[in-house]
Amino acid sequence: MTRKQGVNETRSLRARLRAMYRYVSAQSCRIELQSGREMMIEGCCGIEEYHADRIVLTVRDPVLHSIHICGRELRCSSYHPDGVVVKGKILCVQLCGEKQPMIE
């Protein structure tokens, strides 16, 4: 293998890895609990339930179906097409699969 062929293969591999990363990122969600009072969820595709003590979010993920956030004085401080920021006193977070019932 020549040096030029090796460089081309490396570029090709990098391009495939970038494409795979974009696909996986588009098909999954990311959850970041920044403190007991703020949570960021990327990959959210809808709000199923919205109350001061409970917020249920539908997510774009091959394993998860929804995220149930329980607490006090909960609110969505920002919502954009790719994610949501939930603020308030977060007491419990439940990750629910599509066929898995939520246990309270």
Residue frames as qw, qx, qy, qz and C-alpha x, y, z in Angstrom:
[[0.000, 0.892, 0.452, 0.000, 0.00, 0.00, 0.00],
 [0.408, 0.410, -0.028, 0.815, 1.37, 3.39, -0.93],
 [0.146, -0.230, -0.436, 0.858, 1.26, 6.42, 1.34],
 [0.310, -0.007, -0.230, -0.923, -1.39, 8.06, -0.86],
 [0.568, -0.247, -0.712, -0.331, -3.64, 4.97, -0.61],
 [0.423, -0.289, -0.699, 0.498, -3.20, 4.93, 3.17],
 [0.036, 0.151, 0.190, -0.970, -4.18, 8.60, 3.43],
 [0.452, -0.094, -0.450, -0.764, -7.24, 8.01, 1.23],
 [0.556, -0.287, -0.779, -0.027, -8.33, 5.03, 3.35],
 [0.262, -0.263, -0.554, 0.746, -7.94, 7.10, 6.53],
 [0.227, 0.069, -0.059, -0.970, -10.07, 9.88, 5.04],
 [0.539, -0.168, -0.643, -0.517, -12.66, 7.36, 3.95],
 [0.480, -0.296, -0.769, 0.301, -12.75, 5.81, 7.42],
 [0.079, -0.206, -0.358, 0.907, -13.12, 9.25, 9.04],
 [0.376, -0.027, -0.302, -0.876, -15.98, 10.12, 6.69],
 [0.581, -0.248, -0.738, -0.238, -17.76, 6.84, 7.53],
 [0.378, -0.285, -0.670, 0.572, -17.27, 7.41, 11.27],
 [0.106, 0.115, 0.123, -0.980, -18.67, 10.95, 10.99],
 [0.508, -0.123, -0.504, -0.688, -21.69, 9.62, 9.10],
 [0.555, -0.281, -0.778, 0.089, -22.23, 6.90, 11.73],
 [0.210, -0.217, -0.503, 0.810, -21.95, 9.48, 14.54],
 [0.294, 0.014, -0.114, -0.949, -24.54, 11.74, 12.85],
 [0.587, -0.195, -0.656, -0.433, -26.89, 8.76, 12.42],
 [0.501, -0.292, -0.733, 0.357, -26.52, 7.57, 16.02],
 [0.072, -0.151, -0.317, 0.934, -26.87, 11.13, 17.34],
 [0.404, -0.065, -0.295, -0.864, -30.03, 11.61, 15.30],
 [0.667, -0.214, -0.650, -0.293, -31.51, 8.34, 16.61],
 [0.586, -0.301, -0.632, 0.408, -30.77, 8.78, 20.31],
 [0.249, -0.907, -0.125, -0.315, -31.24, 11.15, 23.19],
 [0.495, 0.218, -0.482, 0.689, -28.80, 12.71, 25.61],
 [0.503, -0.790, -0.315, -0.153, -29.70, 13.50, 29.20],
 [0.441, 0.290, -0.402, 0.748, -27.67, 15.85, 31.34],
 [0.491, -0.780, -0.388, 0.027, -28.60, 16.53, 34.95],
 [0.350, 0.623, -0.217, 0.666, -26.81, 19.78, 35.67],
 [0.073, -0.240, 0.628, -0.737, -27.96, 19.99, 39.28],
 [0.058, 0.349, 0.900, -0.255, -30.94, 18.90, 41.35],
 [0.225, 0.657, 0.342, -0.633, -32.74, 21.87, 39.82],
 [0.433, 0.672, -0.266, -0.538, -31.93, 21.71, 36.10],
 [0.668, 0.001, 0.724, 0.173, -31.97, 18.98, 33.47],
 [0.346, 0.568, -0.377, -0.644, -31.25, 19.15, 29.75],
 [0.707, 0.157, 0.689, 0.012, -32.66, 16.53, 27.38],
 [0.225, 0.496, -0.509, -0.667, -31.54, 16.48, 23.75],
 [0.150, 0.000, -0.930, -0.337, -33.45, 14.34, 21.26],
 [0.269, 0.376, 0.683, -0.566, -36.85, 15.21, 22.71],
 [0.005, -0.185, -0.671, -0.718, -39.63, 15.01, 20.15],
 [0.388, -0.535, -0.427, -0.618, -42.64, 15.97, 22.27],
 [0.155, -0.182, 0.630, -0.738, -44.22, 16.72, 25.62],
 [0.360, -0.307, -0.850, -0.233, -46.84, 14.12, 26.61],
 [0.479, -0.727, -0.490, 0.044, -47.71, 15.47, 30.04],
 [0.295, 0.401, -0.210, 0.841, -46.97, 18.80, 31.69],
 [0.534, -0.768, -0.323, -0.146, -47.76, 19.51, 35.34],
 [0.117, -0.856, 0.371, -0.341, -45.90, 21.31, 38.14],
 [0.643, -0.489, 0.571, -0.150, -45.10, 17.96, 39.77],
 [0.709, 0.010, 0.675, 0.201, -44.57, 15.79, 36.68],
 [0.413, 0.680, -0.314, -0.519, -43.37, 16.22, 33.10],
 [0.791, 0.061, 0.593, 0.135, -43.36, 13.35, 30.59],
 [0.220, 0.708, -0.411, -0.530, -41.24, 13.75, 27.47],
 [0.924, 0.301, 0.234, 0.026, -41.23, 11.55, 24.38],
 [0.234, -0.720, 0.516, 0.400, -37.72, 10.99, 23.08],
 [0.761, 0.555, -0.286, -0.175, -36.13, 9.88, 19.84],
 [0.205, -0.558, 0.798, -0.099, -34.22, 6.81, 20.97],
 [0.601, 0.124, -0.725, -0.312, -34.17, 3.16, 19.83],
 [0.374, -0.109, -0.857, 0.337, -34.40, 1.92, 23.44],
 [0.028, 0.313, 0.535, -0.784, -36.25, 4.61, 25.39],
 [0.057, 0.633, 0.671, 0.381, -39.77, 5.72, 24.68],
 [0.183, -0.862, -0.159, -0.445, -40.21, 8.42, 27.28],
 [0.384, 0.121, -0.541, 0.739, -38.62, 10.19, 30.22],
 [0.441, -0.756, -0.439, -0.204, -40.75, 10.85, 33.32],
 [0.296, 0.289, -0.396, 0.820, -39.49, 13.69, 35.51],
 [0.486, -0.705, -0.509, -0.086, -41.08, 14.02, 38.94],
 [0.413, -0.002, -0.337, 0.846, -40.56, 16.85, 41.38],
 [0.076, -0.781, -0.483, 0.388, -41.88, 20.20, 42.55],
 [0.111, 0.859, -0.018, -0.500, -42.38, 23.46, 40.68],
 [0.567, -0.018, 0.629, 0.531, -41.25, 21.84, 37.40],
 [0.429, 0.809, 0.122, -0.384, -41.30, 23.89, 34.23],
 [0.745, 0.305, 0.316, 0.503, -39.80, 23.78, 30.75],
 [0.188, -0.758, 0.019, 0.624, -37.63, 26.86, 30.66],
 [0.255, 0.570, -0.465, -0.627, -36.76, 26.38, 27.00],
 [0.750, 0.227, 0.621, -0.026, -38.04, 24.10, 24.28],
 [0.271, 0.626, -0.459, -0.569, -36.56, 23.86, 20.82],
 [0.841, 0.280, -0.280, -0.370, -36.89, 21.25, 18.07],
 [0.661, 0.308, -0.664, 0.163, -33.98, 19.19, 19.34],
 [0.470, -0.086, -0.718, 0.506, -34.32, 19.45, 23.09],
 [0.415, -0.777, -0.263, -0.393, -35.78, 20.84, 26.26],
 [0.251, 0.267, -0.609, 0.703, -34.48, 22.27, 29.54],
 [0.580, -0.612, -0.497, -0.205, -36.51, 21.37, 32.65],
 [0.142, 0.375, -0.490, 0.774, -36.09, 23.45, 35.80],
 [0.687, -0.516, -0.071, -0.507, -37.49, 23.00, 39.29],
 [0.442, -0.485, 0.707, -0.263, -36.86, 20.67, 42.23],
 [0.722, 0.251, -0.579, -0.282, -36.11, 17.37, 40.44],
 [0.632, -0.428, 0.541, -0.353, -36.75, 14.43, 42.76],
 [0.700, 0.000, 0.713, 0.042, -36.98, 11.45, 40.41],
 [0.408, 0.531, -0.467, -0.577, -36.21, 10.61, 36.78],
 [0.741, 0.055, 0.663, -0.090, -37.62, 7.46, 35.20],
 [0.195, 0.424, -0.657, -0.592, -36.46, 6.13, 31.83],
 [0.712, 0.198, 0.565, -0.367, -39.22, 4.09, 30.23],
 [0.149, -0.109, 0.828, 0.529, -39.00, 1.73, 27.27],
 [0.412, -0.030, -0.425, -0.805, -41.83, 1.44, 24.78],
 [0.679, -0.250, -0.627, -0.290, -43.33, -1.73, 26.26],
 [0.429, -0.106, -0.678, 0.587, -42.19, -1.17, 29.84],
 [0.295, -0.813, -0.413, -0.285, -44.93, 0.27, 32.06],
 [0.093, 0.575, -0.380, 0.719, -44.01, 3.04, 34.43],
 [0.599, -0.422, -0.644, 0.219, -43.97, 1.96, 38.05],
 [0.112, -0.730, 0.084, -0.669, -44.90, 4.71, 40.50]]
